[in-house]
Amino acid sequence: MLSKEIEIALNDQLVIEAKSSHIYLAWASWAENAGYPGIAKFMYAHSDEERQHMLKLLHYINERGGKAIVPELAKPSVNFENIKDLFQSLLEHERFVTSSINDVVGLCLTSRDYSTHNFMQWYVAEQLEEEALATDLLDKLNMIGNDKSGMYLFDRDIMSIRGE
Ligand code: FEO
């Protein structure tokens, strides 16, 4: 049985994962309209992954005797100057998610909830990968700069990173 404090922390994390899915969906649509099918595909797939992260928390909370709450979501902001700006926002958002996950992990330790601590390790590993990927993509974009053919290749290559 989850303690009330852990149940609240997990539900807060569930909100963050649901928001992430919603945000990336909006960004995918923005990229699609801006003429970047590869980036759009990447963001749609990322949105699907975040939904899975949300569902994983939802099932865990309910299985451990808590009550998962499906939140209402605000309209995401999509004001990007350019593609680099979009990926900078992605990295910043993932860093925010990591810090929130670290807070949950810290709470699990102080509350001596080792089962939830164990469950959260999947998210810790996932965040490492997501931050590394976002950093790598941003490095590539910095190298490309304003080169149009470089951007064309970036959009083509990113198609194979996520999804089918
Ligand atoms: Fe599930 Fe990328 O945070």
py3Dmol code that shows the C-alpha trace and the ligand (Angstrom):
import py3Dmol

protein = """\
ATOM      1  CA  MET A   1       0.000   0.000   0.000  1.00  0.00           C
ATOM      2  CA  LEU A   2       1.325   3.416  -1.001  1.00  0.00           C
ATOM      3  CA  SER A   3       1.644   6.138   1.620  1.00  0.00           C
ATOM      4  CA  LYS A   4      -0.457   9.230   0.918  1.00  0.00           C
ATOM      5  CA  GLU A   5       2.702  11.272   0.384  1.00  0.00           C
ATOM      6  CA  ILE A   6       4.098   8.880  -2.245  1.00  0.00           C
ATOM      7  CA  GLU A   7       0.690   8.574  -3.908  1.00  0.00           C
ATOM      8  CA  ILE A   8       0.572  12.377  -4.291  1.00  0.00           C
ATOM      9  CA  ALA A   9       4.163  12.517  -5.589  1.00  0.00           C
ATOM     10  CA  LEU A  10       3.436   9.799  -8.164  1.00  0.00           C
ATOM     11  CA  ASN A  11       0.241  11.517  -9.264  1.00  0.00           C
ATOM     12  CA  ASP A  12       2.223  14.775  -9.645  1.00  0.00           C
ATOM     13  CA  GLN A  13       4.718  12.907 -11.819  1.00  0.00           C
ATOM     14  CA  LEU A  14       1.821  11.427 -13.796  1.00  0.00           C
ATOM     15  CA  VAL A  15       0.687  15.008 -14.553  1.00  0.00           C
ATOM     16  CA  ILE A  16       4.176  15.892 -15.801  1.00  0.00           C
ATOM     17  CA  GLU A  17       4.306  12.862 -18.114  1.00  0.00           C
ATOM     18  CA  ALA A  18       0.800  13.603 -19.448  1.00  0.00           C
ATOM     19  CA  LYS A  19       1.787  17.244 -20.033  1.00  0.00           C
ATOM     20  CA  SER A  20       4.979  16.108 -21.786  1.00  0.00           C
ATOM     21  CA  SER A  21       2.957  13.937 -24.152  1.00  0.00           C
ATOM     22  CA  HIS A  22       0.580  16.834 -24.831  1.00  0.00           C
ATOM     23  CA  ILE A  23       3.424  19.330 -25.368  1.00  0.00           C
ATOM     24  CA  TYR A  24       5.293  17.060 -27.801  1.00  0.00           C
ATOM     25  CA  LEU A  25       2.074  16.421 -29.703  1.00  0.00           C
ATOM     26  CA  ALA A  26       1.673  20.179 -30.195  1.00  0.00           C
ATOM     27  CA  TRP A  27       5.334  20.494 -31.211  1.00  0.00           C
ATOM     28  CA  ALA A  28       4.925  17.628 -33.696  1.00  0.00           C
ATOM     29  CA  SER A  29       2.007  19.387 -35.312  1.00  0.00           C
ATOM     30  CA  TRP A  30       4.014  22.643 -35.416  1.00  0.00           C
ATOM     31  CA  ALA A  31       6.933  20.858 -37.154  1.00  0.00           C
ATOM     32  CA  GLU A  32       4.557  19.203 -39.617  1.00  0.00           C
ATOM     33  CA  ASN A  33       3.111  22.577 -40.587  1.00  0.00           C
ATOM     34  CA  ALA A  34       6.580  24.143 -40.769  1.00  0.00           C
ATOM     35  CA  GLY A  35       7.573  21.583 -43.440  1.00  0.00           C
ATOM     36  CA  TYR A  36       9.738  19.192 -41.391  1.00  0.00           C
ATOM     37  CA  PRO A  37       8.194  15.704 -41.733  1.00  0.00           C
ATOM     38  CA  GLY A  38      11.137  13.976 -40.032  1.00  0.00           C
ATOM     39  CA  ILE A  39      11.068  16.190 -36.948  1.00  0.00           C
ATOM     40  CA  ALA A  40       7.276  15.857 -36.855  1.00  0.00           C
ATOM     41  CA  LYS A  41       7.543  12.046 -36.885  1.00  0.00           C
ATOM     42  CA  PHE A  42      10.146  12.180 -34.112  1.00  0.00           C
ATOM     43  CA  MET A  43       7.917  14.402 -31.971  1.00  0.00           C
ATOM     44  CA  TYR A  44       4.759  12.337 -32.588  1.00  0.00           C
ATOM     45  CA  ALA A  45       6.657   9.215 -31.514  1.00  0.00           C
ATOM     46  CA  HIS A  46       8.060  11.065 -28.505  1.00  0.00           C
ATOM     47  CA  SER A  47       4.557  12.111 -27.542  1.00  0.00           C
ATOM     48  CA  ASP A  48       3.458   8.439 -27.697  1.00  0.00           C
ATOM     49  CA  GLU A  49       6.387   7.439 -25.479  1.00  0.00           C
ATOM     50  CA  GLU A  50       5.457  10.047 -22.882  1.00  0.00           C
ATOM     51  CA  ARG A  51       1.912   8.699 -22.867  1.00  0.00           C
ATOM     52  CA  GLN A  52       3.376   5.278 -22.064  1.00  0.00           C
ATOM     53  CA  HIS A  53       5.366   6.864 -19.213  1.00  0.00           C
ATOM     54  CA  MET A  54       2.130   8.348 -17.905  1.00  0.00           C
ATOM     55  CA  LEU A  55       0.266   5.020 -18.205  1.00  0.00           C
ATOM     56  CA  LYS A  56       3.037   3.138 -16.424  1.00  0.00           C
ATOM     57  CA  LEU A  57       2.621   5.456 -13.436  1.00  0.00           C
ATOM     58  CA  LEU A  58      -1.165   5.229 -13.596  1.00  0.00           C
ATOM     59  CA  HIS A  59      -1.112   1.425 -13.432  1.00  0.00           C
ATOM     60  CA  TYR A  60       1.505   1.379 -10.679  1.00  0.00           C
ATOM     61  CA  ILE A  61      -0.460   3.782  -8.477  1.00  0.00           C
ATOM     62  CA  ASN A  62      -3.686   1.766  -8.878  1.00  0.00           C
ATOM     63  CA  GLU A  63      -1.958  -1.601  -8.416  1.00  0.00           C
ATOM     64  CA  ARG A  64      -0.382  -0.432  -5.159  1.00  0.00           C
ATOM     65  CA  GLY A  65      -3.731   0.585  -3.662  1.00  0.00           C
ATOM     66  CA  GLY A  66      -3.639   4.274  -4.568  1.00  0.00           C
ATOM     67  CA  LYS A  67      -5.909   6.238  -6.892  1.00  0.00           C
ATOM     68  CA  ALA A  68      -4.440   7.510 -10.145  1.00  0.00           C
ATOM     69  CA  ILE A  69      -5.900  10.818 -11.278  1.00  0.00           C
ATOM     70  CA  VAL A  70      -6.078  11.661 -14.991  1.00  0.00           C
ATOM     71  CA  PRO A  71      -5.468  15.425 -15.222  1.00  0.00           C
ATOM     72  CA  GLU A  72      -6.890  18.223 -17.296  1.00  0.00           C
ATOM     73  CA  LEU A  73      -4.276  19.650 -19.666  1.00  0.00           C
ATOM     74  CA  ALA A  74      -3.606  23.200 -20.810  1.00  0.00           C
ATOM     75  CA  LYS A  75      -2.910  24.192 -24.394  1.00  0.00           C
ATOM     76  CA  PRO A  76       0.880  23.946 -24.947  1.00  0.00           C
ATOM     77  CA  SER A  77       2.918  26.910 -26.110  1.00  0.00           C
ATOM     78  CA  VAL A  78       4.390  26.596 -29.609  1.00  0.00           C
ATOM     79  CA  ASN A  79       6.331  29.802 -30.237  1.00  0.00           C
ATOM     80  CA  PHE A  80       9.553  28.760 -31.902  1.00  0.00           C
ATOM     81  CA  GLU A  81      11.881  31.030 -33.848  1.00  0.00           C
ATOM     82  CA  ASN A  82      13.510  28.058 -35.549  1.00  0.00           C
ATOM     83  CA  ILE A  83      14.313  24.340 -35.217  1.00  0.00           C
ATOM     84  CA  LYS A  84      17.209  24.936 -32.835  1.00  0.00           C
ATOM     85  CA  ASP A  85      14.841  26.785 -30.545  1.00  0.00           C
ATOM     86  CA  LEU A  86      12.493  23.776 -30.642  1.00  0.00           C
ATOM     87  CA  PHE A  87      15.245  21.342 -29.620  1.00  0.00           C
ATOM     88  CA  GLN A  88      16.579  23.717 -26.960  1.00  0.00           C
ATOM     89  CA  SER A  89      13.066  23.685 -25.487  1.00  0.00           C
ATOM     90  CA  LEU A  90      13.047  19.882 -25.682  1.00  0.00           C
ATOM     91  CA  LEU A  91      16.300  19.634 -23.723  1.00  0.00           C
ATOM     92  CA  GLU A  92      15.124  22.129 -21.106  1.00  0.00           C
ATOM     93  CA  HIS A  93      11.837  20.285 -20.715  1.00  0.00           C
ATOM     94  CA  GLU A  94      13.568  16.923 -20.293  1.00  0.00           C
ATOM     95  CA  ARG A  95      15.916  18.436 -17.691  1.00  0.00           C
ATOM     96  CA  PHE A  96      12.886  19.641 -15.791  1.00  0.00           C
ATOM     97  CA  VAL A  97      11.373  16.120 -15.960  1.00  0.00           C
ATOM     98  CA  THR A  98      14.638  14.604 -14.704  1.00  0.00           C
ATOM     99  CA  SER A  99      14.747  16.923 -11.726  1.00  0.00           C
ATOM    100  CA  SER A 100      11.150  16.064 -10.875  1.00  0.00           C
ATOM    101  CA  ILE A 101      11.915  12.326 -11.103  1.00  0.00           C
ATOM    102  CA  ASN A 102      14.940  12.814  -8.866  1.00  0.00           C
ATOM    103  CA  ASP A 103      12.682  14.476  -6.287  1.00  0.00           C
ATOM    104  CA  VAL A 104      10.342  11.453  -6.326  1.00  0.00           C
ATOM    105  CA  VAL A 105      13.310   9.085  -5.959  1.00  0.00           C
ATOM    106  CA  GLY A 106      14.616  11.138  -3.029  1.00  0.00           C
ATOM    107  CA  LEU A 107      11.213  11.017  -1.356  1.00  0.00           C
ATOM    108  CA  CYS A 108      11.069   7.212  -1.827  1.00  0.00           C
ATOM    109  CA  LEU A 109      14.360   6.920   0.056  1.00  0.00           C
ATOM    110  CA  THR A 110      13.405   9.166   2.965  1.00  0.00           C
ATOM    111  CA  SER A 111      10.018   7.370   3.173  1.00  0.00           C
ATOM    112  CA  ARG A 112      11.755   3.974   2.989  1.00  0.00           C
ATOM    113  CA  ASP A 113       9.449   2.949   0.115  1.00  0.00           C
ATOM    114  CA  TYR A 114      11.927   0.679  -1.641  1.00  0.00           C
ATOM    115  CA  SER A 115       9.378  -0.857  -4.034  1.00  0.00           C
ATOM    116  CA  THR A 116       8.517   2.534  -5.492  1.00  0.00           C
ATOM    117  CA  HIS A 117      12.196   3.438  -5.451  1.00  0.00           C
ATOM    118  CA  ASN A 118      12.829   0.333  -7.543  1.00  0.00           C
ATOM    119  CA  PHE A 119       9.935   1.163  -9.870  1.00  0.00           C
ATOM    120  CA  MET A 120      11.287   4.699 -10.390  1.00  0.00           C
ATOM    121  CA  GLN A 121      14.701   3.439 -11.520  1.00  0.00           C
ATOM    122  CA  TRP A 122      13.194   2.768 -14.967  1.00  0.00           C
ATOM    123  CA  TYR A 123      12.416   6.502 -15.221  1.00  0.00           C
ATOM    124  CA  VAL A 124      15.915   7.451 -14.038  1.00  0.00           C
ATOM    125  CA  ALA A 125      17.459   5.381 -16.846  1.00  0.00           C
ATOM    126  CA  GLU A 126      14.965   6.680 -19.397  1.00  0.00           C
ATOM    127  CA  GLN A 127      15.778  10.303 -18.519  1.00  0.00           C
ATOM    128  CA  LEU A 128      19.494   9.685 -18.961  1.00  0.00           C
ATOM    129  CA  GLU A 129      18.799   8.486 -22.496  1.00  0.00           C
ATOM    130  CA  GLU A 130      16.383  11.291 -23.324  1.00  0.00           C
ATOM    131  CA  GLU A 131      18.721  14.034 -22.136  1.00  0.00           C
ATOM    132  CA  ALA A 132      21.653  12.488 -24.003  1.00  0.00           C
ATOM    133  CA  LEU A 133      19.595  12.282 -27.203  1.00  0.00           C
ATOM    134  CA  ALA A 134      18.330  15.873 -26.930  1.00  0.00           C
ATOM    135  CA  THR A 135      21.889  17.109 -26.265  1.00  0.00           C
ATOM    136  CA  ASP A 136      23.203  15.162 -29.238  1.00  0.00           C
ATOM    137  CA  LEU A 137      20.534  16.579 -31.578  1.00  0.00           C
ATOM    138  CA  LEU A 138      21.209  20.097 -30.335  1.00  0.00           C
ATOM    139  CA  ASP A 139      24.947  19.644 -30.974  1.00  0.00           C
ATOM    140  CA  LYS A 140      24.140  18.607 -34.543  1.00  0.00           C
ATOM    141  CA  LEU A 141      21.914  21.646 -35.032  1.00  0.00           C
ATOM    142  CA  ASN A 142      24.662  23.939 -33.730  1.00  0.00           C
ATOM    143  CA  MET A 143      27.010  22.442 -36.297  1.00  0.00           C
ATOM    144  CA  ILE A 144      24.473  22.879 -39.101  1.00  0.00           C
ATOM    145  CA  GLY A 145      23.785  26.524 -38.260  1.00  0.00           C
ATOM    146  CA  ASN A 146      21.872  28.193 -41.115  1.00  0.00           C
ATOM    147  CA  ASP A 147      22.903  25.662 -43.757  1.00  0.00           C
ATOM    148  CA  LYS A 148      19.706  24.666 -45.586  1.00  0.00           C
ATOM    149  CA  SER A 149      21.031  21.394 -47.007  1.00  0.00           C
ATOM    150  CA  GLY A 150      22.266  20.473 -43.509  1.00  0.00           C
ATOM    151  CA  MET A 151      18.752  21.037 -42.169  1.00  0.00           C
ATOM    152  CA  TYR A 152      17.333  18.899 -44.971  1.00  0.00           C
ATOM    153  CA  LEU A 153      19.631  16.028 -43.966  1.00  0.00           C
ATOM    154  CA  PHE A 154      18.866  16.527 -40.255  1.00  0.00           C
ATOM    155  CA  ASP A 155      15.143  16.238 -40.981  1.00  0.00           C
ATOM    156  CA  ARG A 156      15.718  13.128 -43.091  1.00  0.00           C
ATOM    157  CA  ASP A 157      18.041  11.404 -40.577  1.00  0.00           C
ATOM    158  CA  ILE A 158      15.873  12.051 -37.514  1.00  0.00           C
ATOM    159  CA  MET A 159      13.135   9.892 -39.138  1.00  0.00           C
ATOM    160  CA  SER A 160      15.032   6.760 -38.191  1.00  0.00           C
ATOM    161  CA  ILE A 161      15.569   7.637 -34.495  1.00  0.00           C
ATOM    162  CA  ARG A 162      12.095   6.889 -33.139  1.00  0.00           C
ATOM    163  CA  GLY A 163       9.012   5.064 -34.237  1.00  0.00           C
ATOM    164  CA  GLU A 164       8.685   2.344 -36.829  1.00  0.00           C
TER     165      GLU A 164
END
"""
ligand_1 = """\
3
FEO
Fe 8.818 10.839 -19.596
Fe 10.722 12.411 -21.238
O 9.803 12.316 -19.696
"""
view = py3Dmol.view(width=600, height=400)
view.addModel(protein, "pdb")
view.setStyle({"model": 0}, {"cartoon": {"style": "trace"}})
view.addModel(ligand_1, "xyz")
view.setStyle({"model": 1}, {"stick": {}})
view.zoomTo()
view.show()
